[in-house]
Structure formats: C-alpha cells, structure tokens
Amino acid sequence: MIRLPKKLLFAIEAVLDIAYNAGAQPVQSKDITARQGIPRRYLEQVLQKMVRAGILSGVRGPRGGYLLARERRRITLGDITRVVATPERGEDTRSGPQSDLGLRIVGPVWDDLENGLIKRLDKVTIEELCLQAKQAGIESKAAERLDFVI
C-alpha cells in the first residue's frame, strides 16, 4: 500500500477545516491544530504555501487567520496536491543516478500512475468534502462564527 505524505494529508485537512469552519471570520491556525491535531510546525508551512498559491488568503491582526481565497467548489484536491508536491526554491530534488531500467521502464509506469491519481484528485472538490462532512454529522464552527451587521 502506498502511503500519502503527511504534509499532503495535513494540507488537505487544513484547507478542509478552513472551508468547513470559517463562516465570516478567518480560522486561526491554533484552532486547526486543536481540531485536527496537526503539529504547528507543519501547519504554518503548509498554510503559507497555500497562501502563496492563491488557495488561501491570510488575514493579519488579533482576529486574523486564514480564509479560502476562492470558492470551495473551485478548489480541488489536485490543486492542493500540486502545491504540496512542488519543491520550494533551493530544495534538492535529485534522487541520484538512475539505471536504464529506472529511467526507461519503471519511471514511465510511475508517471502514468501519478498522472492518473492527479486526474482523479482534480475531480474532488473541497465543496464535496464539506458536504460529506455535514452528512457525516461533523460539527462545523461556521454557524458560531457568523458576523451580522445591520
């Protein structure tokens, strides 16, 4: 069984948490950590990557935090995966020398599998996951966070 990287799972959970719990107010990283159990050292890195990619927007200040930068139906798991999988500038991505078998046989098979997975992830939106969470009876903090101004 292939295991997904922790950073990817944390990123998906964090974006989903923000989408599901934001309401009118930004979601603070400490709240995501409390609800999802994501270590803060990973969470802040992931959230900043999502902001730079235009998936989230950061709000500064004492009541600041994170909001979705676009509609839930316009964010896919593929979008999040590409952000997390893209190496940071200066990050070493070399895997060392590869044999002919690795380059010409195993590599293309792996690339096909990866492309198929990304295509599937592109079909799953954050909106769909939020609806699944609601159907599963998972409590959302969004209703508590609505701000009404008359």
Contacts in CASP RR format, 6 or more apart in sequence:
PFRMAT RR
TARGET T0000
AUTHOR 0000-0000-0000
METHOD contacts of the structure
MODEL  1
MIRLPKKLLFAIEAVLDIAYNAGAQPVQSKDITARQGIPRRYLEQVLQKM
VRAGILSGVRGPRGGYLLARERRRITLGDITRVVATPERGEDTRSGPQSD
LGLRIVGPVWDDLENGLIKRLDKVTIEELCLQAKQAGIESKAAERLDFVI
5 84 0 8 1.000
6 42 0 8 1.000
7 42 0 8 1.000
7 45 0 8 1.000
7 46 0 8 1.000
7 84 0 8 1.000
8 80 0 8 1.000
8 81 0 8 1.000
8 84 0 8 1.000
8 85 0 8 1.000
10 36 0 8 1.000
10 38 0 8 1.000
10 42 0 8 1.000
10 43 0 8 1.000
10 46 0 8 1.000
11 46 0 8 1.000
11 49 0 8 1.000
11 50 0 8 1.000
11 80 0 8 1.000
11 83 0 8 1.000
11 84 0 8 1.000
12 77 0 8 1.000
12 80 0 8 1.000
13 36 0 8 1.000
13 38 0 8 1.000
14 32 0 8 1.000
14 36 0 8 1.000
14 38 0 8 1.000
14 43 0 8 1.000
14 46 0 8 1.000
14 47 0 8 1.000
14 50 0 8 1.000
15 50 0 8 1.000
15 55 0 8 1.000
15 56 0 8 1.000
15 68 0 8 1.000
15 75 0 8 1.000
15 80 0 8 1.000
15 126 0 8 1.000
16 126 0 8 1.000
16 129 0 8 1.000
16 130 0 8 1.000
16 133 0 8 1.000
17 27 0 8 1.000
17 32 0 8 1.000
17 35 0 8 1.000
17 36 0 8 1.000
18 27 0 8 1.000
18 32 0 8 1.000
18 56 0 8 1.000
18 66 0 8 1.000
18 67 0 8 1.000
18 68 0 8 1.000
19 68 0 8 1.000
19 72 0 8 1.000
19 75 0 8 1.000
19 126 0 8 1.000
19 127 0 8 1.000
19 129 0 8 1.000
19 130 0 8 1.000
20 130 0 8 1.000
20 133 0 8 1.000
20 138 0 8 1.000
20 140 0 8 1.000
20 142 0 8 1.000
21 27 0 8 1.000
21 31 0 8 1.000
21 35 0 8 1.000
21 140 0 8 1.000
21 141 0 8 1.000
21 142 0 8 1.000
21 145 0 8 1.000
22 66 0 8 1.000
22 67 0 8 1.000
22 68 0 8 1.000
22 142 0 8 1.000
22 145 0 8 1.000
23 141 0 8 1.000
23 142 0 8 1.000
23 143 0 8 1.000
23 145 0 8 1.000
23 146 0 8 1.000
24 145 0 8 1.000
24 146 0 8 1.000
24 147 0 8 1.000
25 63 0 8 1.000
25 145 0 8 1.000
25 147 0 8 1.000
26 58 0 8 1.000
26 59 0 8 1.000
26 63 0 8 1.000
26 64 0 8 1.000
26 65 0 8 1.000
26 66 0 8 1.000
26 67 0 8 1.000
27 65 0 8 1.000
27 66 0 8 1.000
27 67 0 8 1.000
28 64 0 8 1.000
28 65 0 8 1.000
28 66 0 8 1.000
29 40 0 8 1.000
29 43 0 8 1.000
29 44 0 8 1.000
29 47 0 8 1.000
29 65 0 8 1.000
29 66 0 8 1.000
30 40 0 8 1.000
31 141 0 8 1.000
32 38 0 8 1.000
32 43 0 8 1.000
33 39 0 8 1.000
33 40 0 8 1.000
33 43 0 8 1.000
46 84 0 8 1.000
47 56 0 8 1.000
47 66 0 8 1.000
49 83 0 8 1.000
49 84 0 8 1.000
50 56 0 8 1.000
50 66 0 8 1.000
50 80 0 8 1.000
50 83 0 8 1.000
51 57 0 8 1.000
51 58 0 8 1.000
51 66 0 8 1.000
51 69 0 8 1.000
53 79 0 8 1.000
53 83 0 8 1.000
54 69 0 8 1.000
54 70 0 8 1.000
55 68 0 8 1.000
55 69 0 8 1.000
55 70 0 8 1.000
55 75 0 8 1.000
55 79 0 8 1.000
55 80 0 8 1.000
55 83 0 8 1.000
56 66 0 8 1.000
56 67 0 8 1.000
56 68 0 8 1.000
56 69 0 8 1.000
57 66 0 8 1.000
57 67 0 8 1.000
57 68 0 8 1.000
57 69 0 8 1.000
58 64 0 8 1.000
58 65 0 8 1.000
58 66 0 8 1.000
58 67 0 8 1.000
59 65 0 8 1.000
59 66 0 8 1.000
59 67 0 8 1.000
68 75 0 8 1.000
68 126 0 8 1.000
71 127 0 8 1.000
72 125 0 8 1.000
72 126 0 8 1.000
72 127 0 8 1.000
72 130 0 8 1.000
73 125 0 8 1.000
73 126 0 8 1.000
73 127 0 8 1.000
74 125 0 8 1.000
75 125 0 8 1.000
75 126 0 8 1.000
76 121 0 8 1.000
76 122 0 8 1.000
76 123 0 8 1.000
76 124 0 8 1.000
76 125 0 8 1.000
76 126 0 8 1.000
77 121 0 8 1.000
77 122 0 8 1.000
77 124 0 8 1.000
77 125 0 8 1.000
77 126 0 8 1.000
78 118 0 8 1.000
78 121 0 8 1.000
78 122 0 8 1.000
78 124 0 8 1.000
79 122 0 8 1.000
81 118 0 8 1.000
81 121 0 8 1.000
82 118 0 8 1.000
87 93 0 8 1.000
133 140 0 8 1.000
134 140 0 8 1.000
END
